[in-house]
Structures are given as structure tokens and as C-alpha cells.
Amino acid sequence: MNKVAKYLNQHLVGNVFEKPEILRRYSTDRSILRIEPKMVVVPENTNDVRRTVKLFSQLAAKKLRFSITPWGAGLDKTGADLGSGVVMDLSKLNHIQEIDERSRLVRAQAGVTLGELNTALSLMGLTIPIKADPKETIGSLISNFISDDYGGKYNGIYYMVDCLEMVSATGDVIQTGRMSAGGLEKKKEQTTFEGAVYREISELIGKNFDHINDLKLKPTVDSCGYQMITQVYRDKGKTFDLLPLFFGAQGTLGIITEVILRCEVLESDVSRFAVAFPTMNGLMDFTKEAMALEPLEINLYDARIFEATSETGKNPELFSEKFGNGYILLISFNDTAKKAEKKISRLLKKMPETSAAVVEGNENSTDFGRISGSLASYLNDDLNSERAVIADDFYVPDEKLPEFLASLREMEETFGAELAVFGSFSTKNYNVRPEVNLSTVRGRQFVVSFLKDFAGLLSVYDGSITGGSPEGRVKAVVTNDELSDAEFELYRRVKEIFDPQGILNTEVKLGAENRDLVRNIRNSAL
């Protein structure tokens, strides 16, 4: 064991590992990459996190630099959970500290999973209404800032977090919170690292006031860089809060250790119905009618997804005669049964003549349940190749969606790959999974060329490849090139203020490079 790992093992309650089989466990997430770390640190508590970060900060000051990559559940799709230096697994920070049932607030450590938290909250009739993998940790939901399918109704994780605690790049603990102008001035007077962060971020915003206002007016939703700097001044500029900067930061500004979240009342009943459209004609008007009724979610599927999975036995058979080149909408309401029935009845009257609808009932509930199984089958239907996670979580505005989908069909011919769209109409967050063999040179070349062309197509329609999640390592090879010099410098300065020694997940976001992407593409499916 090397001296650094041995020293940490002597001073931490948790453990440090260097065994090859353990390092391999942390070399893949849900992205197309494979990167093996030099060591894995598994802290037991916040003090372990502090001691670890402080040591590597001191080593960096002596020109011995390791990049620390926070690991929540290893579910990131952009490679942000991977690092060639130190991976810090925060899964042991998994305690629910307090639930305030009356105020509907919960305080939990960052390693608590969404599933664990919602199980505990359900005993009190509460929930965190986010549709994500239940194994996702609360910290990773913030760091990776993925737009979830319930976001159309509940606005997503950003509106549920009241404040957070994080360990800074110096090993200090910083707690975020809204503060008035007077409170900000007092904070800036502090001689600590925290005081320096507040001083320099507020000065940076002041110097870039016009540019930051321009970012607010961008015509598309975008999570690349540190665009949430536009939200640091909150309540119409009356309060200052560092919290927004950690959404989408992917562990590059600090290591989140604890969070206070706002909960919602648990609504257990969900009513669903599906509508098939042979073409996009009438679909957009219909979805606007549906959105006005505040659905839990509206998901859009290219019908070819279900047609492809019919051979595997995963065909939901809701619209067997309507499959082909059309689209399927799956709409859910979590109102009372009677209220949901009225909403569905209202929508049925608005259906175009060419469409067909099926309402969930006892006789077809199994088929409705098979929809998610069909999607999973579609994404994993070939042992020799895979539907690679290259272009998940992109944004397209409603008014441009039909044109974008038509152009995407043309792109299919260019790349010789089926590009069937699935995602959330509620959040305008969609996915495309081209089938590719990553073990071949041709497959790796496909990844790079497709990323660039796909991002270019999205920009034509005011979309963004990082509209539903930040760039990580994979998408950064195109987003970094798209940033203006002023925008790149603004984000570079944010990173420098929070991480002056350059030790926090330095190889993602602004630090990602095209050559690293190509070199680290794994040569086999997960």
C-alpha cells in the first residue's frame, strides 16, 4: 500500500482501498467510459471527508496533485463518477438525521438514496416527488442535476432543496443559506476560506453583471458549465445564496455531505392512459391540452421502440395495430380517482380522429406495466453492441419538436442508425440511444462524430445536449467548444474560486478533453 493510502487508513474511521478488484468496481458508471482510479476512499462520516480533502489539498500545495471524484451510486451517464485519481465513495454517509413532519422538512446525509428516503417519509405520508432510480443518492441528484419526469408538476430537485452542507477544497465545512445584503457583507469580512469564497463570487458576479444577465436570457435550457451562477442572487436580487452553484457542478466545487429538503404529501393513486399518433399531426396540440390539467407526467415514445421489442416478448400490446413510424404518449395523473377520471374524460374528447387511446383498467394494467419493461428491453437488446448513452437528457422546446424529429429521421440515414426518441414532454427532456459496438475503431469514431453532429442539430432548433443534465466528461467535448470566451472564463473563474489547488473532479466539465474521451471509451457493454 502506498504511503498516502496507509496514512489515510491510520487516520480515518473509514477505509482506503487499492486492491485491483475494488478499483475495477469503481472504473465504470452508466456512461460509455472506463477509468480506473488509483485508490478508493470510503469515509464513515463528515470528519473523514474533511481529513481526506485536507490531506490532498496539502499534497497539492507541494505539487503532488490527486483529483478527488465523489461517488454516490455510480449511476451518472456522463462519466462524472469516474476519476483517474481518488474516488470517494459517500455511500456510508447514509443517515436520515431528522424529519419535521409539520414543516415537511427532512435533513439527511448526502449518501442516503432516494428509495431509502422515500420509504422513511412514506410512514408519515410524505415523499420527495422525483422520478429517478431509487438507488440514486440525494447528493448525486443535486450534483448531476438530472431533469426528472415528474419535474413538469413538481419542478424537480432544485425546488426541493432548502440548503446543503459541503466540504470545501480546503477541508472546511460550508453551509449554504440565503442571506441579506447585510449578512453577505458580514460573511465577506471573515478571513476564512469561506469568507474568501463569498467575497470573490460576489465580486465575480458584479464584474460580469451584464454577461450573467445575458445568460439568463438564453433561448434554451442548458446545464453545462456553472450556469446556475445566474441564480445566486435570489428573491429578485434581495438575497444571496451559494446553493444554486452546486446543482450540476458534478463534485467540482465541493463535496456535498448533508442536505435539508422540502417534502410533498404522498399521493398513492396513479391513473394512466396512453394515446397513439400515426404521425406528429395533432400530437402537439393534444399535449398542450394535457399539460393544462397538471399531469404527474407525460412521456413520449417513438413507436418503433415497442415494435422492436415485440420480438423479445416485451410488447405491451396496447396499440398493436398502431405500431410503425408513429408516436405513443403515456399520461399519468396522481389526483384522486374521481378527479383523474374527469381529466382523462376531458382529454379523450380532444383527441384527433387519427389517434387511438387506451385507458388503464383492471383488464390491461399488466400491459401498462410492461411499458417500462419494453423500454429496458429495447436499450439492452444486443449482446454484441449496445444502445450507447451518448445523447441522453437533451432539451428541445415544444414549438421546435416536430421539426427536430423530422430532421432526426434524416440524420438516421447519414449515420445508418435508428434514432428513436423517448423522454418527457413535461420537461422537454428527451433521449436517443444509437446502437453502436464500442469495441471497434468504427464504433469509437461514431461516438465522436455523432456527438458533434447531434449537438449541432439541436442548436438549430434552440435545443441543448445538456438541457436535462450537465456535461461531465462525455458531452463536454462539444459543450466546451460551444462556450464563448467570456462564458468559459466566467466558469473557469468559478471553479478556481472554489478549488484553488485544482483537486476536485478536475477531469470533468471544463477539464474534459477530446483525447481523453476517445482513450477512455470502454470496449465492452456493461
C-alpha positions as CSV (number, residue, x, y, z in Angstrom):
1,M,0.0,0.0,0.0
2,N,1.4,3.4,-0.9
3,K,2.2,5.9,1.8
4,V,-0.8,8.2,1.2
5,A,-3.3,5.4,1.4
6,K,-1.6,4.0,4.5
7,Y,-1.6,7.4,6.2
8,L,-5.3,7.9,5.5
9,N,-6.2,4.4,6.8
10,Q,-4.4,5.3,10.0
11,H,-6.4,8.5,10.5
12,L,-9.8,7.7,9.1
13,V,-12.7,5.8,10.7
14,G,-13.5,4.6,7.2
15,N,-11.2,2.8,4.8
16,V,-8.9,3.3,1.8
17,F,-8.6,0.6,-0.8
18,E,-6.1,-0.1,-3.5
19,K,-6.9,-3.7,-4.4
20,P,-7.3,-4.2,-8.2
21,E,-10.7,-5.9,-7.9
22,I,-12.1,-3.0,-5.9
23,L,-10.6,-0.4,-8.2
24,R,-12.3,-2.1,-11.1
25,R,-15.6,-1.9,-9.3
26,Y,-15.3,1.9,-9.4
27,S,-14.0,2.1,-13.0
28,T,-17.4,2.3,-14.7
29,D,-20.6,4.1,-14.1
30,R,-23.5,4.2,-16.6
31,S,-21.6,6.1,-19.2
32,I,-19.6,4.7,-22.2
33,L,-16.3,5.1,-20.3
34,R,-14.0,3.0,-18.2
35,I,-11.4,4.8,-16.0
36,E,-9.7,3.0,-13.1
37,P,-8.8,5.1,-10.0
38,K,-5.5,4.9,-8.1
39,M,-7.4,4.5,-4.8
40,V,-10.9,4.4,-3.3
41,V,-11.7,6.2,-0.1
42,V,-14.9,5.2,1.8
43,P,-15.4,7.7,4.6
44,E,-17.7,6.9,7.5
45,N,-18.6,10.5,8.4
46,T,-18.1,14.1,7.5
47,N,-14.8,14.3,9.5
48,D,-13.4,11.6,7.4
49,V,-14.3,13.6,4.3
50,R,-12.6,16.7,5.8
51,R,-9.4,14.9,6.7
52,T,-9.2,13.3,3.3
53,V,-9.7,16.5,1.4
54,K,-7.4,18.5,3.7
55,L,-4.6,15.9,3.1
56,F,-4.9,16.1,-0.7
57,S,-5.0,19.9,-0.5
58,Q,-1.8,19.9,1.4
59,L,-0.2,17.5,-1.1
60,A,-1.3,19.7,-4.0
61,A,0.4,22.6,-2.4
62,K,3.6,20.5,-2.6
63,K,2.9,19.8,-6.3
64,L,1.7,16.2,-5.6
65,R,-1.8,16.5,-7.1
66,F,-4.6,13.9,-7.0
67,S,-8.1,14.6,-8.3
68,I,-10.9,13.6,-5.9
69,T,-14.1,12.3,-7.5
70,P,-17.2,12.0,-5.3
71,W,-19.1,8.7,-5.9
72,G,-22.7,8.5,-5.0
73,A,-24.3,5.4,-6.5
74,G,-22.2,5.2,-9.7
75,L,-25.2,6.0,-11.9
76,D,-24.0,9.1,-13.8
77,K,-24.3,8.8,-17.6
78,T,-21.6,11.3,-18.5
79,G,-18.6,9.8,-16.7
80,A,-18.6,12.3,-13.9
81,D,-18.5,9.5,-11.3
82,L,-15.1,8.3,-12.7
83,G,-11.7,9.5,-11.9
84,S,-8.1,8.5,-12.5
85,G,-7.0,9.8,-9.1
86,V,-9.1,9.2,-5.9
87,V,-12.7,8.1,-5.9
88,M,-14.5,9.0,-2.7
89,D,-17.5,6.7,-2.1
90,L,-20.0,8.5,0.1
91,S,-22.4,5.6,0.5
92,K,-21.7,5.3,4.2
93,L,-23.0,8.9,4.8
94,N,-26.5,7.5,4.6
95,H,-28.2,8.6,7.8
96,I,-31.6,10.4,7.9
97,Q,-30.9,12.8,10.6
98,E,-34.3,14.4,11.2
99,I,-37.8,14.5,9.8
100,D,-40.0,17.5,10.6
101,E,-43.5,16.2,9.7
102,R,-45.3,19.5,10.5
103,S,-42.9,21.7,8.4
104,R,-42.5,18.9,5.8
105,L,-38.7,19.1,6.0
106,V,-36.1,16.3,6.1
107,R,-32.4,16.5,7.0
108,A,-30.4,13.7,5.5
109,Q,-26.8,12.9,4.7
110,A,-25.8,13.1,1.0
111,G,-25.3,9.3,0.7
112,V,-28.9,8.5,1.5
113,T,-30.7,7.0,-1.5
114,L,-33.9,8.4,-2.9
115,G,-35.5,5.0,-2.3
116,E,-34.4,4.9,1.4
117,L,-35.5,8.4,2.0
118,N,-39.0,7.9,0.4
119,T,-39.5,4.7,2.3
120,A,-38.9,6.5,5.6
121,L,-41.0,9.5,4.6
122,S,-43.9,7.3,3.4
123,L,-44.5,6.3,7.0
124,M,-45.5,9.9,7.6
125,G,-47.5,10.3,4.4
126,L,-44.7,12.4,2.8
127,T,-42.5,12.0,-0.2
128,I,-39.7,13.5,-2.3
129,P,-41.6,13.5,-5.7
130,I,-38.7,12.8,-8.0
131,K,-38.8,10.1,-10.7
132,A,-35.3,8.6,-10.7
133,D,-33.5,5.4,-10.0
134,P,-34.3,4.7,-6.3
135,K,-30.6,3.9,-5.9
136,E,-29.6,7.5,-6.7
137,T,-28.2,9.3,-3.7
138,I,-29.5,12.7,-2.7
139,G,-26.1,14.2,-3.3
140,S,-25.8,12.8,-6.8
141,L,-29.3,14.1,-7.6
142,I,-28.1,17.6,-6.8
143,S,-24.6,17.3,-8.4
144,N,-25.8,15.7,-11.6
145,F,-29.0,17.8,-11.7
146,I,-30.9,15.5,-13.9
147,S,-34.3,16.6,-15.1
148,D,-36.8,14.0,-13.9
149,D,-40.2,13.1,-15.5
150,Y,-42.2,14.5,-12.5
151,G,-40.5,17.8,-13.0
152,G,-43.4,19.2,-15.0
153,K,-45.6,19.1,-11.9
154,Y,-43.2,19.3,-9.0
155,N,-40.4,21.4,-10.7
156,G,-37.6,19.0,-9.9
157,I,-34.9,18.6,-7.2
158,Y,-33.8,22.3,-7.4
159,Y,-37.0,23.5,-5.8
160,M,-36.9,20.9,-3.1
161,V,-33.5,21.7,-1.6
162,D,-33.6,24.2,1.2
163,C,-29.9,24.3,2.0
164,L,-26.8,22.0,2.0
165,E,-23.6,21.4,3.8
166,M,-20.4,20.7,1.8
167,V,-16.7,20.1,2.4
168,S,-14.7,22.6,0.5
169,A,-11.4,22.1,-1.3
170,T,-9.5,23.1,1.8
171,G,-11.3,20.6,4.0
172,D,-13.6,23.2,5.7
173,V,-17.3,22.7,6.2
174,I,-19.5,25.3,4.5
175,Q,-23.3,25.5,4.9
176,T,-25.3,27.4,2.3
177,G,-28.2,29.7,3.2
178,R,-30.0,32.8,1.9
179,M,-28.6,36.0,3.4
180,S,-29.5,39.6,3.1
181,A,-27.1,42.3,1.8
182,G,-26.0,43.0,5.4
183,G,-25.5,39.3,6.1
184,L,-23.4,39.0,2.9
185,E,-21.2,41.9,3.9
186,K,-20.5,40.2,7.3
187,K,-19.7,36.9,5.6
188,K,-17.3,38.7,3.2
189,E,-15.4,40.2,6.2
190,Q,-14.4,36.8,7.5
191,T,-10.8,35.8,7.0
192,T,-11.6,32.1,6.4
193,F,-11.7,30.3,3.1
194,E,-15.5,30.5,3.3
195,G,-15.2,34.3,3.6
196,A,-12.9,34.4,0.5
197,V,-15.4,32.4,-1.5
198,Y,-18.2,34.8,-0.7
199,R,-16.1,37.8,-1.4
200,E,-14.8,36.5,-4.7
201,I,-18.1,35.1,-6.0
202,S,-19.9,38.3,-5.3
203,E,-17.2,40.3,-6.9
204,L,-17.2,38.0,-10.0
205,I,-21.0,38.5,-10.3
206,G,-20.6,42.2,-10.1
207,K,-17.9,42.4,-12.7
208,N,-19.9,40.1,-15.1
209,F,-23.3,41.5,-14.3
210,D,-24.3,42.2,-18.0
211,H,-22.9,38.9,-19.2
212,I,-24.7,36.9,-16.5
213,N,-28.0,38.7,-17.4
214,D,-27.4,37.6,-21.0
215,L,-27.1,34.0,-19.8
216,K,-30.5,34.3,-18.1
217,L,-32.0,35.3,-21.5
218,K,-30.5,32.4,-23.4
219,P,-33.3,30.8,-25.6
220,T,-32.5,27.3,-24.5
221,V,-32.3,25.3,-21.2
222,D,-28.7,24.4,-20.6
223,S,-26.8,22.8,-17.7
224,C,-23.2,23.0,-18.9
225,G,-20.6,24.9,-17.1
226,Y,-21.8,26.8,-14.0
227,Q,-24.8,28.5,-15.5
228,M,-26.6,28.4,-12.1
229,I,-24.5,31.4,-11.2
230,T,-27.4,33.3,-12.7
231,Q,-29.5,32.2,-9.7
232,V,-27.1,33.1,-6.8
233,Y,-28.9,36.3,-6.3
234,R,-32.4,35.1,-5.3
235,D,-35.8,36.6,-4.4
236,K,-35.5,39.2,-7.2
237,G,-32.0,40.1,-6.1
238,K,-32.8,40.6,-2.4
239,T,-30.8,37.6,-1.1
240,F,-27.6,35.9,-1.9
241,D,-27.1,32.1,-1.8
242,L,-24.3,29.8,-3.0
243,L,-26.7,26.9,-3.1
244,P,-27.6,27.1,-6.9
245,L,-24.0,26.7,-7.9
246,F,-23.9,23.1,-6.6
247,F,-26.7,22.0,-9.0
248,G,-24.9,20.4,-11.9
249,A,-21.4,21.1,-10.5
250,Q,-20.7,17.3,-10.5
251,G,-18.5,17.5,-7.5
252,T,-16.1,20.1,-8.9
253,L,-16.8,22.8,-6.4
254,G,-17.2,20.9,-3.1
255,I,-18.3,17.5,-1.7
256,I,-21.9,17.6,-0.5
257,T,-22.3,15.9,2.8
258,E,-25.7,16.9,4.1
259,V,-29.0,18.3,2.7
260,I,-32.3,19.7,4.0
261,L,-35.2,19.1,1.6
262,R,-38.8,20.1,1.4
263,C,-41.3,17.2,1.1
264,E,-44.7,16.8,-0.5
265,V,-47.8,14.9,0.7
266,L,-47.7,11.4,-0.7
267,E,-50.3,10.8,-3.4
268,S,-50.5,7.0,-3.8
269,D,-53.1,6.7,-6.6
270,V,-51.9,7.0,-10.2
271,S,-54.3,6.9,-13.2
272,R,-52.8,6.3,-16.6
273,F,-53.8,6.3,-20.2
274,A,-52.0,6.0,-23.5
275,V,-52.6,7.7,-26.8
276,A,-51.1,6.6,-30.2
277,F,-50.5,9.0,-33.0
278,P,-49.6,7.7,-36.5
279,T,-47.7,11.0,-37.2
280,M,-46.9,14.2,-35.2
281,N,-50.1,15.8,-36.6
282,G,-52.3,16.8,-33.7
283,L,-49.9,15.5,-31.1
284,M,-48.5,18.9,-30.0
285,D,-52.0,20.5,-29.6
286,F,-53.1,17.5,-27.6
287,T,-50.1,17.6,-25.3
288,K,-50.7,21.3,-24.6
289,E,-54.3,20.4,-23.5
290,A,-52.9,17.7,-21.3
291,M,-50.3,19.9,-19.7
292,A,-53.0,22.4,-18.7
293,L,-54.5,19.6,-16.5
294,E,-51.3,19.3,-14.4
295,P,-50.4,15.6,-15.1
296,L,-47.9,13.8,-13.0
297,E,-46.0,13.1,-16.2
298,I,-46.4,13.0,-20.0
299,N,-43.9,10.6,-21.7
300,L,-43.3,10.5,-25.4
301,Y,-42.1,7.3,-27.1
302,D,-41.2,6.6,-30.7
303,A,-43.5,3.7,-31.5
304,R,-40.5,1.9,-33.2
305,I,-39.3,1.2,-29.7
306,F,-42.2,-1.1,-28.9
307,E,-42.2,-2.6,-32.4
308,A,-38.5,-3.6,-31.9
309,T,-39.2,-5.3,-28.5
310,S,-42.2,-7.3,-29.7
311,E,-39.7,-9.9,-30.9
312,T,-38.5,-10.3,-27.3
313,G,-42.0,-10.8,-25.9
314,K,-42.0,-7.3,-24.2
315,N,-44.6,-5.8,-26.5
316,P,-47.2,-4.1,-24.3
317,E,-49.9,-4.8,-27.0
318,L,-51.8,-1.6,-26.2
319,F,-51.6,-0.5,-29.8
320,S,-50.5,-3.5,-31.8
321,E,-52.3,-2.2,-34.9
322,K,-50.9,1.3,-34.5
323,F,-47.2,0.5,-34.3
324,G,-45.0,1.7,-37.1
325,N,-43.5,5.2,-37.5
326,G,-45.8,7.0,-35.1
327,Y,-45.6,8.1,-31.5
328,I,-47.1,7.0,-28.2
329,L,-48.0,9.3,-25.3
330,L,-48.2,7.9,-21.8
331,I,-50.0,10.3,-19.5
332,S,-50.3,9.9,-15.7
333,F,-52.3,11.7,-13.1
334,N,-51.9,11.3,-9.3
335,D,-55.1,13.1,-8.3
336,T,-58.0,11.3,-6.6
337,A,-59.5,8.6,-8.8
338,K,-62.6,10.7,-9.5
339,K,-60.7,13.8,-10.4
340,A,-58.3,11.9,-12.6
341,E,-61.3,10.2,-14.4
342,K,-62.7,13.7,-15.2
343,K,-59.4,14.9,-16.6
344,I,-59.0,11.8,-18.8
345,S,-62.6,12.1,-20.0
346,R,-61.9,15.7,-21.0
347,L,-58.8,14.7,-22.9
348,L,-60.5,11.9,-24.7
349,K,-62.8,14.5,-26.2
350,K,-59.9,16.4,-27.5
351,M,-58.3,13.5,-29.4
352,P,-57.7,13.9,-33.1
353,E,-59.6,11.4,-35.3
354,T,-56.5,9.7,-36.5
355,S,-55.3,8.9,-32.9
356,A,-56.3,6.0,-30.6
357,A,-56.5,5.8,-26.8
358,V,-56.4,3.2,-24.1
359,V,-57.3,4.0,-20.5
360,E,-55.8,1.8,-17.8
361,G,-58.2,-0.6,-16.1
362,N,-58.0,-4.0,-14.4
363,E,-58.0,-5.8,-17.7
364,N,-55.0,-4.1,-19.2
365,S,-52.9,-2.9,-16.2
366,T,-50.3,-5.5,-16.9
367,D,-49.7,-4.1,-20.4
368,F,-49.3,-0.6,-18.9
369,G,-46.8,-2.0,-16.5
370,R,-44.9,-3.6,-19.4
371,I,-44.1,-0.2,-21.0
372,S,-41.1,0.3,-18.8
373,G,-40.0,-3.3,-19.3
374,S,-40.3,-2.8,-23.1
375,L,-38.0,0.3,-22.9
376,A,-35.4,-1.6,-20.8
377,S,-35.5,-4.5,-23.4
378,Y,-35.0,-2.0,-26.2
379,L,-32.0,-0.5,-24.6
380,N,-30.4,-3.9,-24.0
381,D,-31.4,-6.0,-26.9
382,D,-28.0,-6.9,-28.4
383,L,-25.1,-8.8,-26.8
384,N,-22.6,-7.6,-29.5
385,S,-23.4,-3.9,-29.3
386,E,-25.4,-1.6,-27.1
387,R,-27.6,1.4,-27.3
388,A,-24.9,3.7,-26.0
389,V,-25.5,6.5,-23.6
390,I,-24.3,9.4,-25.7
391,A,-27.2,11.7,-26.2
392,D,-29.4,11.2,-23.1
393,D,-31.1,14.1,-21.4
394,F,-31.2,16.7,-24.2
395,Y,-33.6,19.6,-24.4
396,V,-35.9,20.6,-27.3
397,P,-38.6,23.3,-26.9
398,D,-42.1,22.3,-27.7
399,E,-42.5,24.6,-30.7
400,K,-39.5,23.1,-32.4
401,L,-40.0,19.4,-31.6
402,P,-41.8,18.3,-34.8
403,E,-39.2,19.9,-37.0
404,F,-36.4,18.4,-34.9
405,L,-37.9,14.9,-35.1
406,A,-38.2,15.2,-38.9
407,S,-34.5,16.3,-39.1
408,L,-33.6,13.5,-36.8
409,R,-35.1,10.9,-39.2
410,E,-32.8,12.4,-41.9
411,M,-29.8,12.0,-39.6
412,E,-30.6,8.3,-39.3
413,E,-29.8,7.9,-43.0
414,T,-26.5,9.8,-42.5
415,F,-25.3,7.6,-39.6
416,G,-27.1,4.4,-40.6
417,A,-28.6,4.1,-37.1
418,E,-32.1,4.1,-35.8
419,L,-32.6,7.2,-33.6
420,A,-35.9,6.6,-31.8
421,V,-36.7,9.3,-29.3
422,F,-38.1,8.7,-25.8
423,G,-38.5,11.1,-22.9
424,S,-40.6,13.6,-21.1
425,F,-42.8,16.1,-22.8
426,S,-43.5,17.7,-19.4
427,T,-39.9,18.7,-19.0
428,K,-38.9,18.8,-22.7
429,N,-36.1,16.3,-21.7
430,Y,-35.5,13.5,-24.2
431,N,-33.1,10.7,-25.0
432,V,-31.7,9.0,-28.1
433,R,-29.8,5.7,-27.9
434,P,-27.9,4.9,-31.2
435,E,-26.8,1.2,-31.4
436,V,-23.0,1.0,-31.5
437,N,-20.2,-1.5,-31.0
438,L,-17.8,0.3,-28.7
439,S,-15.1,-2.4,-29.0
440,T,-14.4,-1.3,-32.6
441,V,-12.5,1.6,-34.0
442,R,-15.5,2.4,-36.1
443,G,-17.7,2.5,-33.1
444,R,-15.4,4.9,-31.3
445,Q,-15.3,7.2,-34.3
446,F,-19.1,7.0,-34.4
447,V,-19.3,8.3,-30.8
448,V,-17.2,11.4,-31.5
449,S,-18.8,12.3,-34.9
450,F,-22.3,11.6,-33.7
451,L,-21.9,13.8,-30.6
452,K,-20.8,16.8,-32.6
453,D,-23.4,16.4,-35.3
454,F,-26.2,15.8,-32.9
455,A,-25.3,18.8,-30.8
456,G,-25.2,20.9,-33.9
457,L,-28.7,19.7,-34.9
458,L,-30.0,20.6,-31.5
459,S,-28.6,24.1,-31.7
460,V,-30.5,24.7,-35.0
461,Y,-33.8,24.1,-33.1
462,D,-32.8,26.1,-30.0
463,G,-32.2,22.8,-28.1
464,S,-29.3,21.8,-26.0
465,I,-27.4,18.5,-25.5
466,T,-27.0,19.4,-21.8
467,G,-30.6,20.6,-21.3
468,G,-31.5,17.8,-18.9
469,S,-28.2,17.0,-17.2
470,P,-24.7,18.6,-17.1
471,E,-21.8,17.6,-19.5
472,G,-19.5,15.5,-17.3
473,R,-16.7,14.0,-19.4
474,V,-18.6,12.8,-22.4
475,K,-20.7,15.8,-23.6
476,A,-18.0,18.3,-22.5
477,V,-16.1,17.6,-25.7
478,V,-18.8,19.5,-27.6
479,T,-20.1,21.9,-25.0
480,N,-16.7,23.4,-24.2
481,D,-16.2,24.3,-27.8
482,E,-19.6,25.9,-27.9
483,L,-18.9,28.3,-25.0
484,S,-17.9,31.8,-25.8
485,D,-14.5,33.0,-24.5
486,A,-16.3,35.2,-21.9
487,E,-18.5,32.3,-20.8
488,F,-15.6,29.9,-20.5
489,E,-13.6,32.4,-18.5
490,L,-16.5,33.1,-16.2
491,Y,-16.9,29.4,-15.4
492,R,-13.2,28.9,-15.1
493,R,-13.1,31.6,-12.5
494,V,-15.9,30.0,-10.5
495,K,-14.0,26.7,-10.5
496,E,-10.8,28.5,-9.4
497,I,-12.5,30.3,-6.5
498,F,-13.9,27.1,-5.0
499,D,-11.0,24.9,-5.9
500,P,-7.7,27.0,-6.0
501,Q,-5.5,23.9,-5.7
502,G,-7.3,22.0,-8.6
503,I,-8.2,18.8,-6.7
504,L,-12.0,18.4,-7.1
505,N,-13.0,16.2,-10.0
506,T,-10.8,18.2,-12.3
507,E,-11.2,16.0,-15.3
508,V,-14.9,16.7,-15.9
509,K,-16.8,19.7,-17.2
510,L,-14.2,22.4,-18.2
511,G,-11.3,20.0,-17.6
512,A,-12.6,17.3,-20.0
513,E,-10.6,16.8,-23.3
514,N,-11.5,15.0,-26.5
515,R,-8.4,12.8,-26.5
516,D,-9.3,11.5,-23.0
517,L,-12.8,10.7,-24.2
518,V,-11.6,8.6,-27.1
519,R,-8.9,6.9,-25.0
520,N,-11.3,6.0,-22.1
521,I,-14.3,4.6,-24.1
522,R,-14.8,1.1,-22.8
523,N,-14.6,-1.7,-25.3
524,S,-17.4,-3.8,-23.9
525,A,-21.0,-3.4,-22.7
526,L,-21.8,-3.0,-19.0
